[in-house]
Amino acid sequence: MYKITINKNITFHTESKDDLIFVNGETNLTNMVHIEGNRYHFICQNRSYAAEIIEVSASKKMMKVKVNHQIYDLNITDKYDELLKNLGLDHFQDHKIKEIKAPMPGLIIKILVKEGDMVLKGDNLLVLEAMKMENMIKSPSDVVIKKIFFNPGDIAEKNQVLITFD
């Protein structure tokens, strides 16, 4: 089950069973065909629609879709998102990380990014040597590098800010 909100004002629930798609409990969708790439064609309530997926952000649970030359912003949540919302835990996903600090004192060996770079969660940022071991510091989320405070060869103390993010 998915809850889909279109342009922040129209909400409906979808569910699929036995190759059928139910919208608010009814089977309105009679045929859907993948054309190519991000383009689809579907028939709903005896009307034909051409659809193209323009943008997808899984982390934001958002999709931008063009249907018959009209662009729609879709926010998509599932039953787990709804459960977190009902428990009051949905705002933890909104916490945006602004900086990364040195987890231990050490020598900056390599910096693998530059200011302005877009990095994904888990991407390598820099190498910090501590106690004769090289430690790879990774990106905590999808971010843009705002400022790098160290150069290779610099020594960082524990909890010093290494990099800030936009």
DSSP file (Angstrom, degrees, kcal/mol; ACC not computed):
  #  RESIDUE AA STRUCTURE BP1 BP2  ACC     N-H-->O    O-->H-N    N-H-->O    O-->H-N    TCO  KAPPA ALPHA  PHI   PSI    X-CA   Y-CA   Z-CA
    1    1 A M              0   0    0      0, 0.0    78,-0.6     0, 0.0     2,-0.4   0.000 360.0 360.0 360.0 133.0    0.0    0.0    0.0
    2    2 A Y  E     -AB  14  78A   0     12,-2.4    12,-2.9    76,-0.2     2,-0.6  -0.975 360.0-146.7-126.7 142.2    1.3    3.4   -0.9
    3    3 A K  E     -AB  13  77A   0     74,-3.0    74,-2.5    -2,-0.4     2,-0.5  -0.948  21.6-167.1-104.6 122.4   -0.1    6.9   -0.1
    4    4 A I  E     -AB  12  76A   0      8,-2.9     8,-2.2    -2,-0.6     2,-0.5  -0.947   8.0-165.9-117.4 126.6    0.5    9.3   -2.9
    5    5 A T  E     -AB  11  75A   0     70,-2.5    70,-2.3    -2,-0.5     2,-0.5  -0.956  10.6-152.3-112.6 124.5    0.1   13.0   -2.6
    6    6 A I  E >> S-AB  10  74A   0      4,-3.3     3,-2.3    -2,-0.5     4,-1.8  -0.846  74.2 -19.0-101.4 126.1    0.0   15.0   -5.8
    7    7 A N  T 34 S-     0   0    0     66,-3.0    -1,-0.2    -2,-0.5    67,-0.1   0.794 114.6 -74.1  48.2  34.5    1.2   18.7   -5.8
    8    8 A K  T 34 S+     0   0    0     65,-0.4    -1,-0.3    -3,-0.2     3,-0.1   0.578 128.9  67.7  62.1  14.3    0.7   18.7   -2.0
    9    9 A N  T <4 S+     0   0    0     -3,-2.3     2,-0.5     1,-0.3    -2,-0.2   0.588  82.6  61.5-137.4 -15.4   -3.1   18.8   -2.2
   10   10 A I  E  <  -A    6   0A   0     -4,-1.8    -4,-3.3     2,-0.0     2,-0.4  -0.971  60.5-175.2-118.7 125.2   -4.6   15.6   -3.7
   11   11 A T  E     +A    5   0A   0     -2,-0.5     2,-0.3    -6,-0.2    -6,-0.2  -0.949   9.2 160.8-122.7 138.7   -4.0   12.3   -1.8
   12   12 A F  E     -A    4   0A   0     -8,-2.2    -8,-2.9    -2,-0.4     2,-0.4  -0.966  30.8-123.0-147.2 165.3   -5.0    8.8   -2.7
   13   13 A H  E     -A    3   0A   0     -2,-0.3    11,-3.4   -10,-0.2     2,-0.3  -0.902  22.7-165.7-113.0 137.1   -4.0    5.2   -1.8
   14   14 A T  E     +AC   2  23A   0    -12,-2.9   -12,-2.4    -2,-0.4     2,-0.3  -0.897  10.0 171.2-121.7 153.6   -2.7    2.6   -4.2
   15   15 A E  E     - C   0  22A   0      7,-1.9     7,-3.8    -2,-0.3     2,-0.4  -0.980  19.4-143.1-154.7 146.8   -2.3   -1.1   -3.8
   16   16 A S  E     + C   0  21A   0     -2,-0.3     2,-0.3     5,-0.2     5,-0.2  -0.963  21.4 167.1-120.5 136.7   -1.5   -3.9   -6.2
   17   17 A K  E >   - C   0  20A   0      3,-2.2     3,-2.1    -2,-0.4    -2,-0.0  -0.987  69.2 -10.1-143.6 131.8   -2.9   -7.4   -6.2
   18   18 A D  T 3  S-     0   0    0     -2,-0.3     3,-0.1     1,-0.3    -1,-0.1   0.883 128.7 -51.3  48.6  50.2   -2.7  -10.1   -8.9
   19   19 A D  T 3  S+     0   0    0      1,-0.2     2,-0.4    -3,-0.0    -1,-0.3   0.618 115.8 115.8  63.3  15.5   -1.3   -7.7  -11.5
   20   20 A L  E <   -C   17   0A   0     -3,-2.1    -3,-2.2     2,-0.0     2,-0.5  -0.902  58.1-142.7-112.3 145.5   -4.1   -5.2  -10.9
   21   21 A I  E     -C   16   0A   0      8,-0.4     8,-0.7    -2,-0.4     2,-0.5  -0.935  13.3-158.5-108.8 125.1   -3.5   -1.7   -9.5
   22   22 A F  E     -C   15   0A   0     -7,-3.8    -7,-1.9    -2,-0.5     2,-0.5  -0.882   3.6-164.1-104.3 130.4   -6.2   -0.4   -7.1
   23   23 A V  E >  S-CD  14  26A   0      3,-3.2     3,-1.8    -2,-0.5    -9,-0.2  -0.971  81.5 -17.8-114.7 118.2   -6.6    3.3   -6.5
   24   24 A N  T 3  S-     0   0    0    -11,-3.4    -1,-0.2    -2,-0.5   -10,-0.1   0.859 131.5 -51.8  50.3  39.6   -8.7    4.1   -3.4
   25   25 A G  T 3  S+     0   0    0    -12,-0.3     2,-0.3     1,-0.2    -1,-0.3   0.370 119.6 102.8  86.0  -3.6  -10.0    0.6   -3.5
   26   26 A E  B <  S-D   23   0A   0     -3,-1.8    -3,-3.2     0, 0.0     2,-1.3  -0.857  71.8-127.8-115.3 148.9  -11.1    0.6   -7.2
   27   27 A T        +     0   0    0     -2,-0.3    -5,-0.2    -5,-0.2    -3,-0.0  -0.681  48.3 147.9 -93.5  83.6   -9.4   -0.9  -10.2
   28   28 A N        +     0   0    0     -2,-1.3    17,-1.8    -7,-0.3     2,-0.6   0.764  48.6  82.8 -85.9 -27.6   -9.4    2.2  -12.5
   29   29 A L  E     +E   44   0A   0     -8,-0.7    -8,-0.4    -3,-0.3    15,-0.2  -0.688  48.7 169.6 -84.4 117.2   -6.2    1.3  -14.3
   30   30 A T  E     +     0   0A   0     13,-2.2     2,-0.3    -2,-0.6    -1,-0.2   0.714  63.9  10.8-101.5 -23.4   -6.9   -1.1  -17.1
   31   31 A N  E     -E   43   0A   0     12,-1.2    12,-2.7     2,-0.0     2,-0.4  -0.961  54.0-179.7-158.2 136.7   -3.7   -1.1  -19.1
   32   32 A M  E     -E   42   0A   0     -2,-0.3     2,-0.4    10,-0.2    10,-0.2  -0.984   8.5-175.5-140.8 129.0   -0.1    0.1  -18.6
   33   33 A V  E     -E   41   0A   0      8,-3.4     8,-2.6    -2,-0.4     2,-0.6  -0.981  24.1-133.1-128.8 133.2    2.7   -0.3  -21.0
   34   34 A H  E     -E   40   0A   0     -2,-0.4     6,-0.2     6,-0.2     3,-0.1  -0.750  22.8-176.6 -81.3 121.1    6.4    0.6  -20.7
   35   35 A I  E     -     0   0A   0      4,-2.0     2,-0.3    -2,-0.6    -1,-0.2   0.967  54.8 -52.9 -83.0 -67.3    7.4    2.4  -23.9
   36   36 A E  E >  S-E   39   0A   0      3,-0.9     3,-2.8     0, 0.0    -1,-0.3  -0.930  96.6 -14.4-169.2 152.5   11.1    3.1  -23.4
   37   37 A G  T 3  S-     0   0    0     -2,-0.3    -2,-0.0     1,-0.3    15,-0.0  -0.276 131.4 -17.0  54.0-119.4   13.4    4.6  -20.8
   38   38 A N  T 3  S+     0   0    0     15,-0.1    15,-2.5    -2,-0.1     2,-0.4   0.126 112.3 108.8-102.7  18.2   11.2    6.6  -18.4
   39   39 A R  E <   +EF  36  52A   0     -3,-2.8    -4,-2.0    13,-0.2    -3,-0.9  -0.810  40.0 171.3-105.6 139.2    8.2    6.8  -20.7
   40   40 A Y  E     -EF  34  51A   0     11,-3.2    11,-2.7    -2,-0.4     2,-0.4  -0.905  21.3-149.4-136.9 162.0    4.9    4.9  -20.2
   41   41 A H  E     +EF  33  50A   0     -8,-2.6    -8,-3.4    -2,-0.3     2,-0.3  -0.999  23.9 170.3-132.4 134.4    1.4    4.7  -21.6
   42   42 A F  E     -EF  32  49A   0      7,-2.2     7,-2.5    -2,-0.4     2,-0.5  -0.983  27.0-139.7-144.3 157.8   -1.6    3.8  -19.6
   43   43 A I  E     +EF  31  48A   0    -12,-2.7   -13,-2.2    -2,-0.3   -12,-1.2  -0.970  23.2 174.5-117.1 127.6   -5.4    3.8  -19.8
   44   44 A C  E >  S-EF  29  47A   0      3,-2.3     3,-1.3    -2,-0.5   -15,-0.2  -0.992  70.8  -9.4-137.1 126.2   -7.4    4.8  -16.8
   45   45 A Q  T 3  S-     0   0    0    -17,-1.8    -1,-0.1    -2,-0.4   -16,-0.1   0.908 129.1 -56.3  50.2  47.7  -11.2    5.2  -16.8
   46   46 A N  T 3  S+     0   0    0    -18,-0.3     2,-0.4     1,-0.2    -1,-0.3   0.680 114.2 117.5  61.3  22.1  -11.3    4.7  -20.6
   47   47 A R  E <   -F   44   0A   0     -3,-1.3    -3,-2.3     2,-0.0     2,-0.3  -0.948  60.8-130.3-119.3 143.0   -8.8    7.7  -21.1
   48   48 A S  E     -F   43   0A   0     -2,-0.4     2,-0.4    -5,-0.2    -5,-0.2  -0.725  25.0-173.7 -94.6 137.7   -5.4    7.4  -22.6
   49   49 A Y  E     -F   42   0A   0     -7,-2.5    -7,-2.2    -2,-0.3     2,-0.5  -0.990  18.6-152.4-134.3 139.6   -2.3    8.9  -20.9
   50   50 A A  E     -F   41   0A   0     -2,-0.4    18,-2.8    -9,-0.2     2,-0.4  -0.955  25.5-173.1-106.2 126.9    1.3    9.4  -21.9
   51   51 A A  E     -FG  40  67A   0    -11,-2.7   -11,-3.2    -2,-0.5     2,-0.4  -0.933  14.0-174.2-126.2 145.7    3.6    9.6  -18.8
   52   52 A E  E     -FG  39  66A   0     14,-2.3    14,-3.0    -2,-0.4     2,-0.7  -0.992  23.3-135.0-137.8 129.5    7.3   10.3  -18.3
   53   53 A I  E     + G   0  65A   0    -15,-2.5    12,-0.2    -2,-0.4     3,-0.1  -0.755  26.7 175.8 -82.7 117.9    9.2   10.0  -15.1
   54   54 A I  E     +     0   0A   0     10,-2.6     2,-0.3    -2,-0.7    11,-0.2   0.863  61.7   4.1 -91.7 -42.5   11.3   13.2  -15.0
   55   55 A E  E     - G   0  64A   0      9,-1.7     9,-2.7     2,-0.0     2,-0.4  -0.999  56.1-168.3-149.7 142.8   13.0   12.9  -11.6
   56   56 A V  E     - G   0  63A   0     -2,-0.3     2,-0.4     7,-0.2     7,-0.2  -0.998   4.6-178.6-134.4 131.2   13.1   10.4   -8.7
   57   57 A S  E  >> - G   0  62A   0      5,-2.8     5,-2.1    -2,-0.4     4,-0.9  -0.885   1.0-177.8-127.5 100.2   14.5   11.0   -5.2
   58   58 A A  T  45S+     0   0    0     -2,-0.4     3,-0.3     1,-0.2    -1,-0.1   0.880  84.0  54.4 -65.1 -37.8   14.3    7.8   -3.2
   59   59 A S  T  45S+     0   0    0      1,-0.2    -1,-0.2     2,-0.1    -2,-0.0   0.848 116.8  36.8 -67.2 -32.5   15.7    9.4   -0.1
   60   60 A K  T  45S-     0   0    0      2,-0.2    -1,-0.2    -3,-0.1    -2,-0.2   0.496 105.3-129.7 -93.3  -5.3   13.1   12.2   -0.2
   61   61 A K  T  <5 +     0   0    0     -4,-0.9    15,-2.5    -3,-0.3     2,-0.3   0.929  63.8 134.0  53.6  49.9   10.4    9.8   -1.4
   62   62 A M  E   < -GH  57  75A   0     -5,-2.1    -5,-2.8    13,-0.2     2,-0.3  -0.938  35.3-175.8-131.0 149.1    9.5   12.2   -4.2
   63   63 A M  E     -GH  56  74A   0     11,-2.5    11,-3.7    -2,-0.3     2,-0.5  -0.996  15.2-150.1-144.6 141.5    8.9   11.8   -7.9
   64   64 A K  E     -GH  55  73A   0     -9,-2.7   -10,-2.6    -2,-0.3    -9,-1.7  -0.969  25.1-179.4-112.8 124.7    8.3   14.4  -10.6
   65   65 A V  E     -GH  53  72A   0      7,-2.6     7,-3.3    -2,-0.5     2,-0.6  -0.963  22.7-147.4-129.9 139.7    6.1   13.0  -13.4
   66   66 A K  E     -GH  52  71A   0    -14,-3.0   -14,-2.3    -2,-0.4     2,-0.5  -0.941  18.6-177.7-105.8 122.6    4.9   14.5  -16.7
   67   67 A V  E >  S-GH  51  70A   0      3,-3.0     3,-1.7    -2,-0.6   -16,-0.2  -0.979  72.5 -20.6-123.1 119.0    1.4   13.2  -17.7
   68   68 A N  T 3  S-     0   0    0    -18,-2.8    -1,-0.2    -2,-0.5   -17,-0.1   0.909 128.5 -50.4  47.1  50.8    0.0   14.5  -21.0
   69   69 A H  T 3  S+     0   0    0    -19,-0.2     2,-0.4     1,-0.2    -1,-0.3   0.491 116.8 112.5  70.9   7.3    2.3   17.6  -21.0
   70   70 A Q  E <   - H   0  67A   0     -3,-1.7    -3,-3.0     2,-0.0     2,-0.4  -0.940  61.0-138.9-109.9 131.4    1.4   18.5  -17.4
   71   71 A I  E     - H   0  66A   0     -2,-0.4     2,-0.4    -5,-0.2    -5,-0.2  -0.758  20.1-172.7 -96.1 134.6    4.1   18.1  -14.6
   72   72 A Y  E     - H   0  65A   0     -7,-3.3    -7,-2.6    -2,-0.4     2,-0.6  -0.968  18.9-141.8-126.3 139.6    3.1   16.7  -11.2
   73   73 A D  E     - H   0  64A   0     -2,-0.4   -66,-3.0    -9,-0.2     2,-0.5  -0.902  23.4-163.7 -97.8 124.1    5.1   16.5   -8.0
   74   74 A L  E     -BH   6  63A   0    -11,-3.7   -11,-2.5    -2,-0.6     2,-0.5  -0.927  12.7-163.6-112.4 130.7    4.4   13.2   -6.2
   75   75 A N  E     -BH   5  62A   0    -70,-2.3   -70,-2.5    -2,-0.5     2,-0.5  -0.967  17.8-164.2-106.9 126.2    5.2   12.5   -2.6
   76   76 A I  E     +B    4   0A   0    -15,-2.5     2,-0.3    -2,-0.5   -72,-0.2  -0.942  12.8 172.2-120.7 125.0    5.1    8.7   -2.0
   77   77 A T  E     -B    3   0A   0    -74,-2.5   -74,-3.0    -2,-0.5     2,-0.2  -0.925  14.3-152.1-126.9 155.0    4.9    7.0    1.4
   78   78 A D  E  >  -B    2   0A   0     -2,-0.3     4,-2.1   -76,-0.2     5,-0.2  -0.512  43.2 -82.8-113.8-173.4    4.3    3.4    2.4
   79   79 A K  H  > S+     0   0    0    -78,-0.6     4,-1.9     1,-0.2     5,-0.1   0.804 127.5  54.2 -64.2 -28.6    2.8    1.8    5.5
   80   80 A Y  H  > S+     0   0    0      2,-0.2     4,-2.4     1,-0.2    -1,-0.2   0.885 107.1  49.9 -73.2 -38.6    6.1    2.1    7.4
   81   81 A D  H  > S+     0   0    0      2,-0.2     4,-2.2     1,-0.2    -2,-0.2   0.908 111.6  49.5 -62.8 -41.5    6.4    5.8    6.8
   82   82 A E  H  X S+     0   0    0     -4,-2.1     4,-2.5     2,-0.2    -2,-0.2   0.888 109.5  51.5 -65.2 -38.9    2.8    6.2    8.0
   83   83 A L  H  X S+     0   0    0     -4,-1.9     4,-1.8     2,-0.2    -2,-0.2   0.933 110.0  48.8 -63.1 -46.1    3.6    4.1   11.1
   84   84 A L  H  <>S+     0   0    0     -4,-2.4     5,-3.0     1,-0.2     6,-0.7   0.893 111.7  50.3 -60.2 -39.9    6.6    6.4   11.9
   85   85 A K  H ><5S+     0   0    0     -4,-2.2     3,-1.1     4,-0.2    -2,-0.2   0.922 109.4  50.1 -64.2 -44.2    4.4    9.5   11.4
   86   86 A N  H 3<5S+     0   0    0     -4,-2.5    -1,-0.2     1,-0.3    -2,-0.2   0.812 111.5  49.1 -64.6 -29.9    1.8    8.1   13.8
   87   87 A L  T 3<5S-     0   0    0     -4,-1.8    -1,-0.3    -5,-0.2    -2,-0.2   0.489 116.5-115.8 -86.1  -3.8    4.5    7.4   16.4
   88   88 A G  T < 5S+     0   0    0     -3,-1.1     3,-0.3    -4,-0.4    -3,-0.2   0.692  87.0 112.9  78.6  19.0    5.9   10.9   16.0
   89   89 A L    > < +     0   0    0     -5,-3.0     3,-1.0    -6,-0.2     4,-0.3   0.277  40.4  97.7-105.7   9.5    9.2    9.6   14.6
   90   90 A D  G >  S+     0   0    0     -6,-0.7     3,-0.8     1,-0.2     4,-0.3   0.707  71.6  66.2 -74.4 -19.4    8.9   10.9   11.1
   91   91 A H  G >  S+     0   0    0     -3,-0.3     3,-0.8     1,-0.2     4,-0.4   0.598  80.2  78.8 -80.7  -9.2   11.0   14.1   11.6
   92   92 A F  G X  S+     0   0    0     -3,-1.0     3,-0.8     1,-0.2    -1,-0.2   0.807  88.3  58.5 -66.1 -27.0   14.2   12.1   12.3
   93   93 A Q  G <  S+     0   0    0     -3,-0.8    -1,-0.2    -4,-0.3    -2,-0.2   0.747  97.9  61.1 -71.2 -23.2   14.5   11.7    8.5
   94   94 A D  G <  S+     0   0    0     -3,-0.8     2,-0.4    -4,-0.3    -1,-0.2   0.608  73.6 115.1 -80.1 -12.2   14.5   15.5    8.1
   95   95 A H    <   -     0   0    0     -3,-0.8     2,-0.5    -4,-0.4    -3,-0.0  -0.435  54.8-157.1 -64.2 117.3   17.7   15.9   10.2
   96   96 A K        -     0   0    0     -2,-0.4     2,-0.4    45,-0.0    -2,-0.1  -0.849  12.0-130.2-103.2 130.0   20.3   17.2    7.8
   97   97 A I        -     0   0    0     -2,-0.5     3,-0.1     1,-0.1    44,-0.1  -0.640  23.9-179.1 -80.1 128.3   24.0   16.7    8.6
   98   98 A K        +     0   0    0     -2,-0.4    67,-3.1     1,-0.2     2,-0.3   0.637  60.5   9.2-102.8 -18.9   25.9   19.9    8.3
   99   99 A E  E     -I  164   0B   0     65,-0.3     2,-0.4    67,-0.1    65,-0.2  -0.982  55.6-136.0-156.8 163.1   29.5   18.8    9.1
  100  100 A I  E     -I  163   0B   0     63,-2.5    62,-2.8    -2,-0.3    63,-1.5  -0.998  23.5-158.5-127.7 134.1   31.7   15.8    9.8
  101  101 A K  E     -I  161   0B   0     -2,-0.4    60,-0.2    60,-0.3    57,-0.1  -0.708  31.7 -91.5-109.9 159.1   34.2   15.8   12.6
  102  102 A A        -     0   0    0     58,-2.5    57,-3.0    55,-0.3    58,-0.1  -0.542  28.5-153.6 -67.9 125.0   37.4   13.9   13.2
  103  103 A P  S    S+     0   0    0      0, 0.0    -1,-0.2     0, 0.0    55,-0.1   0.677  78.3   1.1 -74.9 -15.4   36.5   10.7   15.1
  104  104 A M  S    S-     0   0    0     53,-0.1     2,-0.1    56,-0.1    52,-0.1  -0.964  92.8 -81.2-160.2 160.5   40.0   10.5   16.6
  105  105 A P        +     0   0    0      0, 0.0     2,-0.3     0, 0.0    52,-0.2  -0.467  69.1 126.5 -68.7 145.0   43.2   12.6   16.5
  106  106 A G  E     -K  156   0C   0     50,-2.6    50,-3.0    -2,-0.1     2,-0.4  -0.992  57.4 -77.5 179.9 178.1   45.3   11.8   13.4
  107  107 A L  E     -KL 155 129C   0     22,-2.5    22,-3.4    -2,-0.3     2,-0.7  -0.820  38.9-126.4 -99.0 129.8   47.1   12.9   10.2
  108  108 A I  E     + L   0 128C   0     46,-3.1    45,-3.5    -2,-0.4    20,-0.2  -0.681  33.2 173.6 -76.3 114.6   45.2   13.8    7.1
  109  109 A I  E     +     0   0C   0     18,-2.7     2,-0.3    -2,-0.7    -1,-0.2   0.917  60.9   1.8 -87.9 -52.3   46.7   11.6    4.4
  110  110 A K  E     - L   0 127C   0     17,-1.0    17,-2.6    42,-0.1     2,-0.5  -0.986  52.0-151.2-139.8 146.1   44.4   12.2    1.4
  111  111 A I  E     - L   0 126C   0     -2,-0.3    15,-0.2    15,-0.2    14,-0.1  -0.989  12.4-173.8-115.9 121.5   41.4   14.3    0.6
  112  112 A L        +     0   0    0     13,-2.8     2,-0.3    -2,-0.5    14,-0.2   0.407  62.2  49.6 -99.4   0.6   39.3   12.7   -2.1
  113  113 A V        -     0   0    0     12,-0.6     2,-0.3     4,-0.0    12,-0.0  -0.827  65.3-145.3-131.4 169.4   36.8   15.4   -2.7
  114  114 A K    >   -     0   0    0     -2,-0.3     3,-2.1    31,-0.0    31,-0.3  -0.927  40.4 -76.2-133.5 163.0   36.8   19.2   -3.4
  115  115 A E  T 3  S+     0   0    0     -2,-0.3    31,-0.2     1,-0.3     3,-0.1  -0.305 118.2  27.2 -59.0 135.7   34.5   22.0   -2.4
  116  116 A G  T 3  S+     0   0    0     29,-3.0    -1,-0.3     1,-0.3     2,-0.1   0.229  87.5 136.0  94.7 -12.8   31.3   22.0   -4.5
  117  117 A D    <   -     0   0    0     -3,-2.1    28,-2.9    27,-0.1     2,-0.6  -0.424  51.7-136.4 -68.3 141.2   31.4   18.2   -5.1
  118  118 A M  E     -N  144   0D   0     26,-0.2     2,-0.3    -2,-0.1    26,-0.2  -0.892  29.4-175.8 -94.1 123.2   28.1   16.3   -4.8
  119  119 A V  E     -N  143   0D   0     24,-2.9    24,-2.2    -2,-0.6     2,-0.2  -0.904  16.7-133.8-122.9 152.0   28.7   13.1   -2.9
  120  120 A L    >   -     0   0    0     -2,-0.3     3,-2.4    22,-0.2    19,-0.3  -0.627  42.7 -76.3-100.0 159.5   26.4   10.2   -2.0
  121  121 A K  T 3  S+     0   0    0      1,-0.3    -1,-0.1    -2,-0.2    21,-0.1  -0.314 120.9  20.2 -54.5 129.2   26.0    8.5    1.3
  122  122 A G  T 3  S+     0   0    0     17,-2.8    -1,-0.3     1,-0.3     2,-0.1   0.293  88.1 138.4  92.0  -9.5   29.0    6.2    1.8
  123  123 A D    <   -     0   0    0     -3,-2.4    16,-2.7    18,-0.1    -1,-0.3  -0.396  62.1-103.6 -66.6 147.1   31.3    7.9   -0.7
  124  124 A N  E     + M   0 138C   0     14,-0.2    14,-0.2     1,-0.2    -1,-0.1  -0.548  41.2 172.5 -73.5 132.8   34.9    8.2    0.5
  125  125 A L  E     -     0   0C   0     12,-3.2   -13,-2.8     1,-0.4   -12,-0.6   0.801  57.9 -22.9-105.5 -50.3   35.8   11.8    1.6
  126  126 A L  E     -LM 111 137C   0     11,-1.3    11,-3.1   -15,-0.2     2,-0.5  -0.978  53.4-114.0-158.9 166.7   39.3   11.6    3.1
  127  127 A V  E     -LM 110 136C   0    -17,-2.6   -18,-2.7    -2,-0.3   -17,-1.0  -0.952  26.2-169.3-112.7 124.8   41.9    9.3    4.7
  128  128 A L  E     -LM 108 135C   0      7,-2.9     7,-2.6    -2,-0.5     2,-0.5  -0.963  10.5-149.7-115.1 120.6   42.8    9.9    8.3
  129  129 A E  E     +LM 107 134C   0    -22,-3.4   -22,-2.5    -2,-0.5     2,-0.4  -0.797  24.7 165.1 -93.1 126.8   45.8    8.1    9.7
  130  130 A A  E >   - M   0 133C   0      3,-2.6     3,-1.5    -2,-0.5   -24,-0.1  -0.991  66.4  -4.5-141.8 132.3   45.6    7.3   13.4
  131  131 A M  T 3  S-     0   0    0     -2,-0.4    -1,-0.1     1,-0.3     3,-0.1   0.885 129.3 -56.8  51.6  44.7   47.8    4.8   15.4
  132  132 A K  T 3  S+     0   0    0      1,-0.2     2,-0.4    -3,-0.0    -1,-0.3   0.667 116.5 112.6  63.5  20.5   49.5    3.7   12.2
  133  133 A M  E <   -M  130   0C   0     -3,-1.5    -3,-2.6    -5,-0.0     2,-0.5  -0.971  65.4-131.9-122.0 138.7   46.2    2.7   10.6
  134  134 A E  E     -M  129   0C   0     -2,-0.4     2,-0.5    -5,-0.2    -5,-0.2  -0.788  22.6-163.7 -88.9 126.3   44.5    4.4    7.7
  135  135 A N  E     -M  128   0C   0     -7,-2.6    -7,-2.9    -2,-0.5     2,-0.6  -0.949  12.0-141.0-114.1 123.1   40.8    5.2    8.3
  136  136 A M  E     -M  127   0C   0     -2,-0.5     2,-0.6    -9,-0.2    -9,-0.2  -0.728  12.8-150.6 -83.5 121.6   38.5    6.0    5.4
  137  137 A I  E     -M  126   0C   0    -11,-3.1   -12,-3.2    -2,-0.6   -11,-1.3  -0.843  19.8-163.0 -94.3 125.1   36.1    8.8    6.4
  138  138 A K  E     -M  124   0C   0     -2,-0.6   -14,-0.2   -14,-0.2   -15,-0.1  -0.690  25.7 -93.7-112.1 159.6   32.9    8.4    4.4
  139  139 A S        -     0   0    0    -16,-2.7   -17,-2.8   -19,-0.3   -16,-0.1  -0.530  24.8-150.0 -71.2 131.5   29.9   10.7    3.7
  140  140 A P  S    S-     0   0    0      0, 0.0     2,-0.3     0, 0.0    -1,-0.1   0.672  74.1 -13.4 -77.4 -16.8   27.1   10.3    6.2
  141  141 A S  S    S-     0   0    0    -21,-0.1     2,-0.6   -18,-0.1   -18,-0.1  -0.944  95.1 -57.6-164.5-179.4   24.4   11.2    3.6
  142  142 A D  S    S+     0   0    0     -2,-0.3     2,-0.3   -22,-0.2   -22,-0.2  -0.658  76.1 147.1 -74.0 115.7   23.9   12.7    0.1
  143  143 A V  E     -N  119   0D   0    -24,-2.2   -24,-2.9    -2,-0.6     2,-0.4  -0.886  50.0-118.5-145.2 169.8   25.5   16.1    0.4
  144  144 A V  E     -N  118   0D   0     -2,-0.3    22,-2.5   -26,-0.2     2,-0.4  -0.977  37.9-116.6-113.7 131.2   27.3   18.9   -1.4
  145  145 A I  E     +J  165   0B   0    -28,-2.9   -29,-3.0    -2,-0.4    20,-0.2  -0.533  36.2 174.2 -70.1 121.0   30.8   19.7    0.0
  146  146 A K  E     -     0   0B   0     18,-2.7     2,-0.3    -2,-0.4    19,-0.2   0.900  62.3  -3.4 -92.7 -54.1   30.7   23.3    1.3
  147  147 A K  E     -J  164   0B   0     17,-1.3    17,-2.4   -32,-0.1     2,-0.5  -0.998  51.7-152.8-147.1 138.2   34.2   23.8    2.9
  148  148 A I  E     -J  163   0B   0     -2,-0.3    15,-0.2    15,-0.2    14,-0.1  -0.960   8.9-169.0-109.9 124.5   37.2   21.6    3.6
  149  149 A F        +     0   0    0     13,-2.7     2,-0.3    -2,-0.5    14,-0.1   0.510  62.0  53.1 -95.0  -6.1   39.2   22.8    6.6
  150  150 A F        -     0   0    0     12,-0.5     6,-0.0     4,-0.1     3,-0.0  -0.870  60.5-150.1-130.1 161.0   42.3   20.6    6.2
  151  151 A N    >   -     0   0    0     -2,-0.3     3,-2.2   -43,-0.0   -43,-0.2  -0.850  46.4 -77.5-120.0 159.9   45.0   19.8    3.7
  152  152 A P  T 3  S+     0   0    0      0, 0.0   -43,-0.2     0, 0.0     3,-0.1  -0.362 121.5  31.5 -56.2 135.7   47.0   16.6    3.2
  153  153 A G  T 3  S+     0   0    0    -45,-3.5     2,-0.1     1,-0.4   -44,-0.1   0.197  91.4 123.0  97.4 -14.7   49.7   16.5    5.9
  154  154 A D    <   -     0   0    0     -3,-2.2   -46,-3.1   -46,-0.2     2,-0.5  -0.441  59.6-128.7 -77.0 154.1   47.7   18.5    8.5
  155  155 A I  E     -K  107   0C   0    -48,-0.2     2,-0.4    -2,-0.1   -48,-0.2  -0.906  20.4-159.8-105.2 130.2   47.0   17.0   11.9
  156  156 A A  E     -K  106   0C   0    -50,-3.0   -50,-2.6    -2,-0.5     2,-0.2  -0.893   8.0-141.2-109.5 137.5   43.4   17.0   13.1
  157  157 A E    >   -     0   0    0     -2,-0.4     3,-2.0   -52,-0.2   -55,-0.3  -0.577  42.6 -76.4 -89.9 159.7   42.4   16.7   16.8
  158  158 A K  T 3  S+     0   0    0      1,-0.3    -1,-0.1    -2,-0.2     3,-0.1  -0.305 117.6  12.0 -56.9 136.1   39.4   14.6   17.9
  159  159 A N  T 3  S+     0   0    0    -57,-3.0    -1,-0.3     1,-0.3     2,-0.3   0.489  88.4 141.5  71.1   8.6   36.1   16.4   17.2
  160  160 A Q    <   -     0   0    0     -3,-2.0   -58,-2.5   -58,-0.1     2,-0.4  -0.600  62.4-106.6 -73.8 141.4   37.6   19.1   15.0
  161  161 A V  E     +I  101   0B   0     -2,-0.3   -60,-0.3   -60,-0.2     3,-0.1  -0.564  40.4 176.3 -70.6 123.5   35.4   19.9   12.0
  162  162 A L  E     +     0   0B   0    -62,-2.8   -13,-2.7    -2,-0.4   -12,-0.5   0.862  65.0   4.1 -91.5 -47.4   36.9   18.4    8.9
  163  163 A I  E     -IJ 100 148B   0    -63,-1.5   -63,-2.5   -15,-0.2    -1,-0.4  -0.996  60.4-151.1-143.7 140.6   34.3   19.2    6.3
  164  164 A T  E     -IJ  99 147B   0    -17,-2.4   -18,-2.7    -2,-0.3   -17,-1.3  -0.847  16.7-148.1-110.4 156.0   31.0   21.2    6.2
  165  165 A F  E       J   0 145B   0    -67,-3.1   -20,-0.2    -2,-0.3   -22,-0.0  -0.859 360.0 360.0-122.7 153.4   28.1   20.4    3.9
  166  166 A D              0   0    0    -22,-2.5   -21,-0.1    -2,-0.3   -68,-0.1   0.386 360.0 360.0 -87.6 360.0   25.4   22.5    2.2
